[in-house]
Amino acid sequence: MNWVKKMTEHIQRYITAMLDHSISRSLCITIRRTVETIVKYRYLIALVLFVILVLFKVNGSSISVYGESSIQGSIGKPVLFGKVRPIRSDEWMVQTPYFIAQANSKTPYSVVNPDISLSGQNMIVSYGAPVWDISTLAKPLNWGFLLFGSSYGLSWYWCMKTLLLILLSFELCMMITRKNLFVSILGAFWITYSPAVQWWFMQHVGDVIFYMEAVVVLFYYFFRYFNKILLKIIFAFLFALSCVGFALTVYPAIQVPLFYLGLLLCTLIFWDFRKTIKFKTIDYVISGVAVLLIVFLLMHVYLISKDAISAILNTTYPGHRVSRGGEGAPFAVNNFLTNVFLPFKDIPNTISNNCEISGFYNFLPAVLLALPLLIKRKVGNLKYGIALAVFSLLSIAYLYMKIPVFLAKATLLSYVTYRIEIAYGIASVYLSIWALSEFIRSKSVSRMYSSVLSLLIGLCYFITVDLTPIKGYVRLRYYLAFILIFIVLNYLLLRGKKFLFSSVMIIVIMISGLFVNPVNIGLGNMFHNNLTSTVQSIKKQNPNARWIALNGSSMGSYLYALGIKDLDGTDYYPDMKKWKLLDPDGKYMSAYNRYAHVTYVLTNRTTDMSTIAGDSILVNLNVNDLRKLKVGYILAKNRLEAYANSGTRFRNLTSKPANGYFIYQVEYW
């Protein structure tokens, strides 16, 4: 009866296996149908999410740094999740206050904000702040400020950019991968939550990638729906606005290489459609109108901003800077090895900072070494793989090699610094996504070759860590663990293991990117304090008075965000009228002729100015020169009575410090 028992056991195992397979198959079908439904209604789902998030004023700003450190004793704790990032000073200390200042200005959302510095600042070129101007058609991220004010506007900006970047990245990945749904979903989150994007989200990196992808996707859809006139007109119109939005980001160090990357992708798209489309008169008209719209909007911006543009181009930094390449750090191509640790541990400033060192996860070495095999197999969309590989290699070459000045200027690479690593990074992400989709479709690389190749790449990762400054960031065992994960990911990519690769990769991406920025509500606690109440009370009594904040530019930004006429803070371009009052002979022009965070320190010595860093200047301001600037009020952490003299006195308006600050009225005799 032994054989009966064995047969019964075999039958039971077979039935169990069949049931497991059936359940597994059923689960896979259910998951796939759910994903397909979400993708089908993705725009509607995104719209609903957008409305809900904006209604609750959700954003990722670190503006609460003011309430947690700069302004002591602020009321409330608006951060729901994560932590604020003081290192993101370009966001919470510059760009966000610029946007808020537009709402609280005496002339709300004007092209020139009169409250920032002595002569005001042109807000179209200054971080693309919201303005009531026709050019704002090309800046949909800013519409919320104009329609609903600062709190909802800030949420509008963050939520719209996040959701649209996911959608645009998905569309671009669908194009690159020949409609591989699963890989395109992975790519959408891979791009959006890349640390290089998240650490610079409300800065030029996020904006330039957003508009570059919009240009490419809309160019593709223009040809895809070439036979439908109404859709073609809509896509041409949106394409034109996206081109203008890209141009108005005004950060050539990233714009120039991403312009070339966008142009490359658009060329490949046109090549795909060249045999299936035939231009008619109406098509030339539509295209011509789109080009005229681009020219009109950019010419309009130039005419109303030419003085500001001229000032920027003639600055010592960044205007007169001429780059020739060769500025890359030794770990730049593999800087993503630090990504997973950055949200949880600050990198020492002797190495870099969390923002500068953040990068894009990519698998360029593995793809390059396997590319000959893919070429031999004549896989689909091969031209995309080759073009992206060449672009990535050229970017790396510029990162580590100098080129002649004439060539740098002819190609506009003279404006491009080590930040070309952004272009290398995003191009390598596109290349990795393309390669994954092709390895899934075609016969993957053999187990032996994939194993050897992955181990060799892992060795290169280890050498990058061991021989560069990043070795001192976290303990070696953490690097080894992360390198092991990437060895596995390289192997899974080469083997075309879609589900395993994607499962591990999405976890790595979300840990590295999702925890970078806080989940914040409204404007944080920046304005919920006694200091704000006191300042606003004084503003009502003397709305046109000029202020300065001593010992730090962050409080200058705070003042003009309140609608105060402030003379320090951040000058996006130099205010020569202000500086000539203090330096009529131009002795210190090399110091202040730049994009600058301006710090004033009161002194009894002669006024002088010096450069603290490439983008920061220190002004030792003689007490008597306050009269030249017609300063009415001073915000200070220390008492100023000792600086009084026969011509200038300081009247303390705060019997005790308001959230750590004294407010003095300056009286001239």
C-alpha positions in Angstrom: 0.0 0.0 0.0 3.1 2.2 0.0 2.6 3.1 -3.6 -1.0 4.3 -2.9 0.3 6.5 -0.1 3.0 8.0 -2.3 0.5 8.5 -5.1 -1.9 10.3 -2.8 0.9 12.6 -1.5 1.8 13.4 -5.1 -1.8 14.2 -6.0 -2.1 16.4 -2.9 1.1 18.3 -3.8 -0.1 18.7 -7.4 -3.6 20.0 -6.3 -1.9 22.4 -3.8 0.5 23.6 -6.4 -2.4 24.1 -8.9 -4.4 26.0 -6.3 -1.4 28.2 -5.4 -0.8 28.8 -9.0 -4.4 29.7 -9.5 -4.5 32.0 -6.5 -1.2 33.6 -7.7 -2.5 34.0 -11.2 -5.7 35.4 -9.9 -3.9 37.9 -7.7 -1.6 39.0 -10.5 -4.7 39.5 -12.8 -6.4 41.6 -10.1 -3.3 43.7 -9.5 -2.8 44.3 -13.2 -6.5 45.3 -13.7 -6.3 47.7 -10.8 -3.1 49.2 -12.1 -4.6 49.5 -15.6 -7.7 51.2 -14.2 -5.6 53.7 -12.2 -3.5 54.4 -15.3 -6.7 54.8 -17.4 -8.1 57.4 -15.0 -4.8 58.9 -13.9 -5.6 62.5 -14.9 -8.9 62.4 -13.0 -7.2 60.8 -10.0 -4.4 63.4 -10.0 -7.0 66.2 -10.2 -8.9 64.9 -7.2 -5.7 64.4 -5.2 -4.6 67.9 -6.2 -7.9 69.5 -5.1 -7.8 67.7 -1.7 -4.2 68.5 -1.0 -4.6 72.2 -1.9 -7.7 72.5 0.2 -5.7 71.3 3.2 -2.8 73.6 2.2 -0.3 70.7 2.1 3.2 71.6 0.8 6.8 70.4 1.2 8.3 73.7 2.1 10.9 74.1 5.0 9.5 77.6 5.8 8.9 76.4 9.4 12.7 76.8 9.9 11.7 80.4 10.8 9.4 79.2 13.6 11.7 76.5 14.8 15.0 78.4 15.0 15.2 81.9 13.5 12.1 83.2 15.4 12.0 81.8 18.9 8.8 81.0 20.6 6.5 80.8 17.5 3.1 79.3 18.1 2.1 75.9 16.7 3.9 73.1 15.0 2.6 72.8 11.4 4.9 70.0 10.2 2.8 66.8 10.0 5.5 64.5 8.8 9.3 64.6 8.3 11.5 67.4 9.3 12.4 70.9 8.0 15.6 71.2 6.1 17.7 74.3 7.2 20.2 73.4 4.4 17.5 74.2 1.9 18.0 77.9 2.5 17.5 78.8 -1.1 14.0 77.5 -0.7 12.8 78.7 2.8 15.0 81.8 3.0 14.9 83.0 -0.6 12.4 81.6 -3.1 9.4 81.0 -0.8 9.7 84.5 0.9 10.0 86.0 -2.7 6.7 84.3 -3.6 5.0 85.4 -0.3 6.4 88.9 -0.7 4.5 89.2 -4.0 1.2 88.6 -2.2 2.0 91.0 0.7 3.5 93.8 -1.4 2.0 97.3 -1.6 1.6 96.5 -5.3 0.6 92.8 -5.2 2.1 90.6 -7.9 3.7 93.5 -9.8 6.6 92.7 -12.1 8.9 94.8 -9.9 8.5 94.2 -6.2 9.4 97.6 -4.6 9.9 96.1 -1.1 13.0 94.0 -1.9 16.1 96.2 -1.7 16.1 99.9 -2.5 15.1 99.8 -6.2 13.0 96.7 -6.0 13.6 93.4 -7.9 12.2 92.2 -11.2 10.2 89.1 -10.1 9.9 87.4 -13.5 13.6 86.8 -13.6 14.0 86.5 -9.8 13.1 82.8 -9.2 10.1 83.1 -11.5 7.9 84.5 -8.7 4.2 85.0 -9.4 3.3 88.2 -11.3 0.2 89.6 -13.0 1.6 89.4 -16.5 0.8 87.6 -19.7 4.1 85.6 -19.3 2.4 83.8 -16.3 0.4 81.8 -18.8 3.6 79.8 -19.1 4.0 79.3 -15.3 0.9 77.3 -14.2 2.7 76.4 -11.0 2.3 80.0 -9.9 -1.4 80.4 -10.7 -2.5 79.4 -7.2 -0.8 82.4 -5.7 -2.6 84.8 -8.0 -6.0 83.1 -7.5 -6.0 82.1 -3.8 -3.1 83.9 -2.0 0.1 82.6 -0.3 -1.1 79.6 1.8 -3.1 77.9 -0.9 -0.6 79.2 -3.6 2.3 77.5 -2.0 0.4 74.2 -1.8 -0.7 74.7 -5.4 2.9 75.0 -6.4 4.2 71.9 -4.6 1.3 69.6 -5.3 0.9 70.5 -9.0 4.6 70.1 -9.7 4.7 66.7 -7.9 1.6 65.3 -9.6 2.4 66.7 -13.1 6.0 65.6 -12.8 4.8 62.0 -12.1 2.4 62.2 -15.1 4.9 63.7 -17.5 7.6 61.2 -16.5 5.2 58.4 -17.0 4.3 59.6 -20.5 8.0 60.1 -21.4 8.8 56.6 -20.1 5.9 55.1 -22.1 7.5 56.6 -25.2 11.0 55.4 -24.4 9.9 51.9 -23.4 7.5 51.3 -26.2 4.5 51.4 -23.8 5.8 49.1 -21.1 3.3 50.0 -18.5 5.0 48.5 -15.4 8.4 50.0 -16.2 6.9 53.4 -17.0 5.1 53.5 -13.6 8.4 52.7 -12.0 10.1 55.4 -14.1 7.6 58.0 -13.1 8.3 57.6 -9.4 12.0 57.0 -10.1 12.4 60.4 -11.7 10.0 62.4 -9.5 11.4 61.1 -6.2 15.1 61.1 -7.2 17.0 62.8 -4.5 18.5 65.3 -7.0 15.0 66.4 -7.7 13.6 66.3 -4.2 16.6 68.2 -2.6 16.2 70.9 -5.2 12.5 70.6 -5.7 11.5 74.2 -5.4 14.6 75.3 -7.2 15.8 75.2 -10.7 16.4 71.4 -11.0 12.7 70.6 -10.4 11.5 73.3 -12.7 13.9 72.7 -15.6 13.2 68.9 -15.6 9.5 69.6 -15.3 9.4 72.0 -18.3 11.9 69.9 -20.4 9.7 66.8 -20.0 6.6 68.9 -20.8 8.2 70.1 -24.0 9.2 66.6 -25.1 5.9 64.9 -24.2 3.8 67.6 -25.9 6.0 67.5 -29.0 5.3 63.7 -29.1 1.6 64.1 -28.8 1.5 66.8 -31.4 2.6 64.2 -34.0 0.8 61.3 -32.4 -2.5 63.1 -33.0 -1.4 64.8 -36.2 -4.7 64.0 -38.0 -6.9 65.6 -35.3 -6.8 69.3 -35.8 -8.3 70.4 -32.5 -5.9 68.2 -30.4 -3.0 69.3 -32.6 -3.8 73.0 -31.9 -4.0 72.3 -28.1 -0.7 70.4 -28.0 1.0 73.1 -30.1 -0.2 75.8 -27.8 0.8 73.9 -24.7 4.2 73.1 -26.3 4.8 76.8 -26.9 4.0 77.7 -23.3 6.2 74.9 -22.0 9.1 76.3 -24.1 8.6 79.7 -22.6 8.3 78.2 -19.1 11.6 76.4 -19.7 13.3 79.6 -20.8 11.9 81.7 -17.9 13.5 79.3 -15.4 16.7 81.3 -15.9 19.4 79.0 -14.7 21.7 78.3 -17.6 24.0 75.9 -15.7 21.2 73.3 -15.9 19.1 74.8 -18.8 21.8 74.5 -21.4 22.5 70.7 -21.1 18.8 69.9 -20.6 18.0 72.0 -23.7 20.4 69.7 -25.6 18.8 66.6 -24.0 15.3 67.8 -24.9 16.4 68.6 -28.4 17.9 65.2 -28.8 14.6 63.5 -27.6 12.5 65.7 -29.9 14.7 64.8 -32.8 14.3 61.1 -32.1 10.5 61.5 -31.9 10.4 63.4 -35.2 12.5 60.7 -36.8 10.0 58.1 -35.6 7.1 60.0 -37.2 8.8 61.3 -40.3 7.3 58.6 -42.6 3.8 58.7 -41.3 3.1 62.4 -41.4 2.7 64.8 -44.2 2.6 68.6 -43.5 -0.3 70.5 -45.0 -0.9 74.3 -45.1 -2.8 74.2 -41.8 0.1 72.4 -40.1 2.5 75.1 -41.2 0.1 77.7 -39.9 -0.3 75.9 -36.5 3.4 75.5 -36.1 4.1 79.1 -37.2 1.6 80.5 -34.7 3.2 78.4 -31.9 6.7 79.8 -32.8 5.3 83.3 -32.9 3.7 82.8 -29.5 7.1 81.7 -28.1 8.9 84.7 -29.7 6.2 87.2 -28.6 6.2 86.1 -24.9 10.0 86.0 -24.7 10.3 89.3 -26.4 7.7 90.8 -24.1 9.6 89.5 -21.0 12.9 90.9 -22.4 11.4 94.3 -23.0 10.0 94.7 -19.5 13.0 93.0 -17.9 16.0 94.1 -20.0 17.6 96.1 -17.2 17.4 93.2 -14.8 18.7 90.8 -17.5 21.6 93.1 -18.3 22.4 93.4 -14.6 22.5 89.6 -14.2 24.6 89.1 -17.3 27.1 91.7 -16.1 27.5 90.3 -12.6 30.8 89.0 -11.3 28.9 85.9 -10.2 27.3 84.2 -12.0 27.2 86.4 -15.1 31.0 86.7 -16.0 31.8 83.2 -14.9 33.1 81.2 -17.9 33.2 77.5 -17.3 35.2 75.1 -19.4 34.3 71.8 -17.7 36.5 69.6 -15.5 34.9 70.8 -12.3 33.4 67.4 -11.2 34.1 65.9 -7.8 35.8 62.5 -7.8 32.7 60.8 -6.6 30.3 62.7 -8.8 29.3 59.9 -11.2 28.5 57.7 -8.2 27.2 60.3 -5.8 24.0 58.3 -5.6 25.8 56.0 -3.2 25.0 58.6 -0.4 21.4 59.1 -1.4 19.7 56.7 0.9 21.4 58.2 4.0 20.9 61.8 3.2 17.3 62.2 4.6 18.5 60.8 7.9 22.1 62.1 8.4 23.6 65.4 7.3 26.8 65.1 5.3 29.8 67.0 6.8 30.3 70.4 5.2 33.9 69.5 4.7 32.7 67.1 2.0 29.7 68.9 0.5 26.1 69.3 1.7 23.0 67.2 1.3 21.7 69.1 -1.6 24.9 69.4 -3.7 25.8 65.7 -3.2 22.3 64.3 -4.0 22.1 62.5 -7.3 20.1 60.2 -9.6 20.1 56.4 -9.2 21.2 54.9 -12.5 22.8 51.8 -14.0 24.9 53.4 -16.7 28.0 51.1 -16.5 25.8 48.0 -16.7 23.9 49.3 -19.7 27.0 50.5 -21.5 28.7 47.1 -21.1 25.5 45.3 -22.3 24.7 47.8 -25.1 26.7 45.9 -27.8 24.5 42.8 -27.0 21.3 44.9 -27.4 22.7 46.4 -30.7 23.5 42.9 -32.0 19.9 41.8 -31.2 18.5 44.9 -32.9 16.1 45.6 -30.1 13.3 48.1 -30.5 13.9 51.9 -29.9 17.7 51.2 -30.2 18.3 54.7 -31.3 17.1 56.0 -27.9 19.5 53.7 -26.1 22.5 54.8 -28.2 21.6 58.5 -28.2 21.1 58.6 -24.4 24.3 56.6 -23.8 26.3 59.0 -26.0 24.7 62.0 -24.2 25.6 60.6 -20.8 29.2 59.9 -21.8 29.6 63.4 -23.2 28.2 64.9 -20.0 30.7 62.9 -18.0 33.5 63.9 -20.3 32.6 67.6 -19.7 32.4 66.9 -16.0 36.0 65.8 -15.8 37.7 67.4 -18.8 38.2 71.0 -19.9 37.3 72.2 -23.4 38.6 75.3 -25.2 37.0 78.6 -24.3 35.8 79.2 -27.9 34.0 75.9 -28.0 32.5 76.5 -24.5 31.1 79.8 -25.6 29.9 78.6 -29.0 28.0 75.8 -27.4 26.9 77.9 -24.4 28.6 75.4 -22.1 30.5 78.4 -20.7 27.4 78.8 -18.5 27.5 75.2 -17.4 29.4 74.2 -14.3 29.7 70.9 -12.4 25.9 70.9 -12.4 26.1 69.1 -15.7 26.0 66.1 -13.4 22.2 66.8 -13.3 22.0 66.3 -17.1 24.2 63.2 -16.9 22.0 61.8 -14.1 18.6 62.3 -15.7 19.8 61.0 -19.1 21.2 57.9 -17.4 17.9 57.3 -15.6 16.1 57.4 -19.0 18.7 55.1 -20.4 18.3 52.7 -17.4 14.6 52.6 -17.9 14.9 52.0 -21.6 17.4 49.1 -21.0 15.1 47.5 -18.4 12.2 47.4 -20.8 14.4 45.9 -23.6 16.0 43.3 -21.3 12.4 42.2 -20.3 11.4 41.9 -23.9 14.5 40.3 -25.4 16.6 37.4 -24.2 18.4 38.8 -21.1 22.1 38.6 -20.3 23.4 35.2 -19.2 23.5 34.4 -15.4 27.3 34.1 -15.5 28.0 37.3 -17.4 25.4 39.2 -15.3 27.0 38.0 -12.1 30.5 38.9 -13.1 29.5 42.2 -14.5 27.5 43.1 -11.4 30.4 42.2 -9.1 32.8 44.3 -11.1 30.5 47.3 -10.9 30.1 46.7 -7.2 33.9 46.8 -6.9 33.9 50.2 -8.7 31.3 51.4 -6.2 33.5 50.3 -3.3 36.5 52.1 -4.9 34.5 55.3 -5.2 33.7 55.1 -1.5 37.1 54.0 -0.3 39.2 56.5 -2.3 37.0 59.7 -2.0 36.0 62.0 0.8 32.5 60.4 1.1 34.1 57.5 3.0 33.9 59.5 6.1 30.2 60.2 5.8 28.8 56.9 7.2 30.4 53.8 8.5 31.8 51.5 5.9 29.5 48.6 6.8 26.5 50.8 5.8 28.1 51.5 2.4 28.8 47.8 1.9 25.2 46.9 2.7 24.0 49.5 0.2 26.5 48.4 -2.4 25.3 44.8 -2.0 21.8 46.0 -2.8 23.0 47.7 -5.9 25.0 44.6 -7.0 21.7 42.7 -6.8 19.9 45.5 -8.7 22.4 45.5 -11.5 22.1 41.7 -11.7 18.3 41.9 -11.8 18.4 44.6 -14.5 20.7 42.6 -16.7 18.5 39.5 -16.2 15.3 41.4 -17.0 13.7 40.5 -13.8 11.0 43.1 -13.9 9.1 42.4 -10.7 12.1 41.8 -8.4 14.0 44.7 -9.8 11.1 47.1 -9.5 10.1 45.9 -6.0 13.6 46.6 -4.6 14.1 49.7 -6.7 10.9 51.4 -5.6 11.7 50.8 -2.0 15.2 52.4 -2.4 13.8 55.4 -4.3 11.0 56.1 -1.9 13.3 55.9 1.2 15.8 58.2 -0.5 13.2 60.7 -1.9 10.0 60.6 0.0 11.7 61.6 3.3 13.6 64.6 2.0 11.0 67.3 2.3 8.5 67.7 5.2 4.8 67.5 4.9 3.9 71.0 5.9 0.6 72.8 6.3 0.2 76.4 5.0 3.0 78.9 5.8 4.1 77.1 8.9 4.5 79.1 12.0 6.5 81.8 10.3 3.9 84.5 11.0 2.3 83.1 14.2 4.4 85.0 16.8 4.6 88.3 18.7 7.4 89.6 16.5 5.2 89.4 13.4 2.3 91.2 15.2 4.7 94.0 16.4 6.2 94.4 12.9 2.8 94.6 11.2 1.6 97.1 13.8 4.6 99.4 13.0 4.0 98.8 9.3 0.4 100.2 9.6 1.8 103.4 11.3 4.6 103.9 8.8 4.0 101.7 5.7 6.8 103.3 3.5 9.6 103.1 6.1 12.9 101.3 5.1 14.1 98.5 7.3 17.3 96.4 7.7 17.8 93.3 9.7 21.2 92.9 11.3 23.5 89.9 11.5 21.9 87.6 8.9 20.0 87.7 5.6 17.2 85.3 6.6 15.4 88.0 8.7 15.6 90.4 5.8 13.7 87.8 3.7 11.2 87.5 6.6 10.6 91.3 6.5 9.9 91.7 2.8 7.7 88.6 3.0 5.6 90.7 5.4 5.4 93.5 2.9 8.1 95.6 4.6 10.5 97.7 2.6 13.8 95.9 3.4 17.3 96.6 2.2 19.1 93.4 3.0 17.8 89.8 2.4 18.7 88.4 -1.0 19.5 90.5 -4.1 18.9 88.2 -7.1 20.8 90.8 -9.1 22.8 93.8 -7.7 20.9 97.0 -6.8 23.5 99.5 -8.0 21.4 102.5 -6.8 21.7 101.1 -3.2 25.4 100.2 -3.5 26.4 103.6 -5.0 25.1 105.3 -2.0 27.5 103.3 0.2 30.3 102.9 -2.3 30.3 105.9 -4.7 33.7 105.1 -6.1 32.9 101.5 -6.8 35.8 100.3 -4.5 33.9 97.2 -3.5 32.0 96.4 -6.7 33.6 93.0 -7.1 32.0 92.1 -3.7 28.4 93.2 -4.3 28.2 92.8 -8.1 26.6 89.4 -7.8 23.6 87.3 -6.8 24.0 87.9 -3.1 22.6 87.1 0.4 23.3 90.4 2.1 24.3 90.6 5.7 24.6 94.0 7.5 26.7 94.5 10.7 26.6 97.9 12.4 29.9 99.4 13.1 31.6 102.7 14.1 34.3 102.1 11.6 34.3 103.1 7.9 31.8 101.1 5.8 33.3 98.2 3.9 32.1 95.2 2.0 33.5 91.7 1.5 32.5 88.4 -0.1 31.8 85.7 2.5 31.1 83.0 -0.2 30.3 83.0 -3.9 26.7 84.1 -3.2 27.0 85.9 0.2 28.4 89.3 1.1 29.0 91.1 4.4 28.5 94.8 4.8 30.1 96.4 7.8 27.8 99.5 7.8 29.0 102.7 9.5 26.3 104.1 11.8 26.3 107.5 9.9 25.6 105.7 6.6 22.2 104.7 7.9 21.2 108.2 6.9 22.3 107.7 3.3 20.0 104.7 3.1 17.2 106.5 5.0 16.8 103.5 7.3 13.8 104.0 9.5 13.8 100.7 11.6 16.3 98.1 12.5 15.6 94.5 13.5 18.4 93.2 15.8 19.2 90.5 18.3 21.4 92.7 20.3 20.9 96.2 21.8 22.0 99.1 19.7 22.1 102.1 22.1 25.9 101.9 22.3 26.1 102.8 18.6 24.3 106.2 19.1 26.2 109.3 18.3 25.5 113.0 17.9 23.7 112.5 14.6 22.0 109.2 15.0 20.0 107.7 17.9 18.2 104.4 18.4 14.8 104.3 20.1 13.9 100.8 21.4 10.3 100.0 20.5 10.3 96.7 22.4 10.6 96.8 26.2 11.7 93.1 26.0 12.8 91.0 23.0 9.9 89.9 20.8 10.7 86.3 20.0 14.4 87.1 20.5 14.5 90.4 18.6 14.6 94.1 19.4 13.0 96.6 17.0 14.7 100.0 17.0 13.4 103.2 15.3 16.3 105.2 13.9 16.2 108.9 14.7 18.5 111.4 12.9 19.6 114.7 14.4 
